[in-house]
Amino acid sequence: MEIRTSMDWADVSRELGKIGRRASPDPKLTKLLHNIGEMVRKASNMEIEIRRRRVIPIAYTELIAKINEEIRNLEMLLLMATLAK
């Protein structure tokens, strides 16, 4: 799973939440999901500026890449939690 814009986060977070509830009720995993959501909020604010200025800053591209990396890491942790169950 990955996102291209902050609009994609709703579906991805819902899916990760479902997997997390089935895998393990570990609060650390919930915290990781919340932290990714905070980064997505930051990206959403940047997208507003992008629409205004019509220029995509490098910081936005890097933030989206970081978010996708964190999503992949969380997916791996959820997979390991599921297998350990």
N, C-alpha and C positions, 0 to 999 in steps of 0.2 A: 504494500500500500504506500502511496505517496500523494502529495498534494502539488498542484501547480499554482493555485491561488488560495487565499484564505476561505473562499467559498467552498472548496473541496473538503474542508476540515470537518464539517458537520457529519458527513457520511463516514469519513475515516474514524472520527472519534467515537461515533456510535458503534461501529464495527469493533474497534479496539476495546471499548467498554464491554460489549457482549462477550468477547473472547476472554477478557479479564475476569468477568464474573464467573464464567465456567471454569477457568483455570485455577484461580486462587483469589480469595478475598484479601490479599495482602495490601495493606495501606501504602506500602512503598510504590507498588505498581500504580495505584490510584494517584499518588503524588506525581509520578513521572508523567502520567496522562495530563494532569493539571498543568504541569510545567510546560508541556508542549503547547497546551491551549494558550498559555500566556505568551509564548513566542508567536503563535498564530495571531493573537490580538495585535501584537506589535507589527506584524506583517500587514494586517488589515489596515492599520493606520497609515502605513507606508503606501499601500495601494491607493488610498484616497489622494495622497500627494502625487502619486504617479499619474492618476487620471487628470489632476489639475495641471500638472507641468508637462505631461506627455513625454516624460523621460524616465527610464528605468535605471535607478542607481545600482551600483555594484553591491552596495550593502543589502539591498532587497534580494538580489540573486543569491548572495551568500547566506542570508537568513533562511530563505526557502530551502537551500541545500542543507543547512544545519537542521532545520525542522525535519526534513525527510530522513536524515541520518538518525535523528532521535526516534522517529517512528520505526525505522528498521530495528534499532536497538531494543525498543519496547516490544516489538513483535517477537524478537528472539527470546527476551525474558519471559514473555507469555508462553511461548512454545516450550521453553524449559520448565516452566511452572506446570504446564499441562502434562508434560511427560513425567514429571516427578509425582504427580497426583496418583 
